[in-house]
Amino acid sequence: METRTKERLTGALILVAAMVVLVPELLSGHHDKGGAADVPAARPATEGPPLRSYTMDLRAPTETAATDQTALNV
């Protein structure tokens, strides 16, 4: 092989090796090495707006659904 071809292949291999090592580190995000002590504590239930809950009756009679649909057909 020619010397120029060997130099290009060597340079390409070095670039590929650098990309294999560096790209996953860049894409993995921030690594926190502090531990559990740095994690903020959860908010007590008394802070913030109250939670709302809704109950849906899935066993509702089909008659109510039929009457609601007839109102839409004007």
BALOBA-1460 file (C-alpha; in Angstrom, 3 decimals):
// residues 74
<rec num="1" residu="m" x="0.000" y="0.000" z="0.000"/>
<rec num="2" residu="e" x="1.030" y="3.526" z="-0.473"/>
<rec num="3" residu="t" x="2.180" y="5.621" z="2.455"/>
<rec num="4" residu="r" x="-0.553" y="8.205" z="1.839"/>
<rec num="5" residu="t" x="-3.271" y="5.524" z="1.962"/>
<rec num="6" residu="k" x="-1.904" y="4.136" z="5.226"/>
<rec num="7" residu="e" x="-1.855" y="7.607" z="6.774"/>
<rec num="8" residu="r" x="-5.466" y="8.229" z="5.744"/>
<rec num="9" residu="l" x="-6.604" y="4.884" z="7.141"/>
<rec num="10" residu="t" x="-4.765" y="5.532" z="10.405"/>
<rec num="11" residu="g" x="-6.343" y="8.972" z="10.702"/>
<rec num="12" residu="a" x="-9.790" y="7.569" z="9.930"/>
<rec num="13" residu="l" x="-9.393" y="4.854" z="12.567"/>
<rec num="14" residu="i" x="-8.330" y="7.415" z="15.172"/>
<rec num="15" residu="l" x="-11.358" y="9.589" z="14.366"/>
<rec num="16" residu="v" x="-13.739" y="6.611" z="14.544"/>
<rec num="17" residu="a" x="-12.255" y="5.515" z="17.872"/>
<rec num="18" residu="a" x="-12.614" y="9.041" z="19.270"/>
<rec num="19" residu="m" x="-16.230" y="9.206" z="18.109"/>
<rec num="20" residu="v" x="-17.023" y="5.811" z="19.663"/>
<rec num="21" residu="v" x="-15.693" y="7.028" z="23.005"/>
<rec num="22" residu="l" x="-16.913" y="10.638" z="23.020"/>
<rec num="23" residu="v" x="-20.386" y="10.538" z="21.405"/>
<rec num="24" residu="p" x="-22.018" y="8.254" z="24.015"/>
<rec num="25" residu="e" x="-20.600" y="10.457" z="26.784"/>
<rec num="26" residu="l" x="-22.031" y="13.573" z="25.168"/>
<rec num="27" residu="l" x="-25.463" y="12.023" z="24.581"/>
<rec num="28" residu="s" x="-25.854" y="10.339" z="27.968"/>
<rec num="29" residu="g" x="-26.570" y="13.624" z="29.761"/>
<rec num="30" residu="h" x="-25.551" y="14.876" z="33.180"/>
<rec num="31" residu="h" x="-24.189" y="12.299" z="35.591"/>
<rec num="32" residu="d" x="-24.842" y="13.160" z="39.234"/>
<rec num="33" residu="k" x="-22.082" y="11.751" z="41.393"/>
<rec num="34" residu="g" x="-23.447" y="13.239" z="44.639"/>
<rec num="35" residu="g" x="-25.797" y="10.474" z="45.677"/>
<rec num="36" residu="a" x="-29.175" y="10.439" z="47.381"/>
<rec num="37" residu="a" x="-28.375" y="13.374" z="49.681"/>
<rec num="38" residu="d" x="-28.574" y="15.816" z="46.741"/>
<rec num="39" residu="v" x="-32.107" y="14.772" z="45.769"/>
<rec num="40" residu="p" x="-34.704" y="17.284" z="47.010"/>
<rec num="41" residu="a" x="-37.300" y="15.953" z="49.411"/>
<rec num="42" residu="a" x="-40.857" y="15.408" z="48.186"/>
<rec num="43" residu="r" x="-43.343" y="18.169" z="48.879"/>
<rec num="44" residu="p" x="-45.731" y="17.624" z="51.753"/>
<rec num="45" residu="a" x="-49.354" y="17.006" z="50.818"/>
<rec num="46" residu="t" x="-50.390" y="20.364" z="52.313"/>
<rec num="47" residu="e" x="-48.457" y="22.368" z="49.714"/>
<rec num="48" residu="g" x="-49.844" y="23.164" z="46.295"/>
<rec num="49" residu="p" x="-53.355" y="22.928" z="44.904"/>
<rec num="50" residu="p" x="-55.593" y="20.077" z="46.035"/>
<rec num="51" residu="l" x="-55.909" y="17.048" z="43.808"/>
<rec num="52" residu="r" x="-59.169" y="16.442" z="41.998"/>
<rec num="53" residu="s" x="-60.664" y="13.062" z="41.327"/>
<rec num="54" residu="y" x="-63.404" y="12.160" z="38.899"/>
<rec num="55" residu="t" x="-65.633" y="9.105" z="38.865"/>
<rec num="56" residu="m" x="-67.017" y="7.849" z="35.581"/>
<rec num="57" residu="d" x="-69.757" y="5.249" z="35.563"/>
<rec num="58" residu="l" x="-68.986" y="2.938" z="32.667"/>
<rec num="59" residu="r" x="-72.129" y="0.935" z="33.291"/>
<rec num="60" residu="a" x="-74.398" y="3.858" z="32.390"/>
<rec num="61" residu="p" x="-77.581" y="2.881" z="30.548"/>
<rec num="62" residu="t" x="-77.490" y="3.201" z="26.760"/>
<rec num="63" residu="e" x="-80.767" y="5.166" z="26.773"/>
<rec num="64" residu="t" x="-79.005" y="8.309" z="28.013"/>
<rec num="65" residu="a" x="-76.411" y="8.044" z="25.249"/>
<rec num="66" residu="a" x="-79.170" y="7.739" z="22.630"/>
<rec num="67" residu="t" x="-81.009" y="10.822" z="23.890"/>
<rec num="68" residu="d" x="-77.799" y="12.852" z="23.923"/>
<rec num="69" residu="q" x="-77.085" y="11.929" z="20.281"/>
<rec num="70" residu="t" x="-80.561" y="12.948" z="19.086"/>
<rec num="71" residu="a" x="-79.981" y="16.483" z="20.338"/>
<rec num="72" residu="l" x="-77.002" y="16.779" z="17.959"/>
<rec num="73" residu="n" x="-79.037" y="15.899" z="14.845"/>
<rec num="74" residu="v" x="-80.644" y="19.252" z="14.158"/>
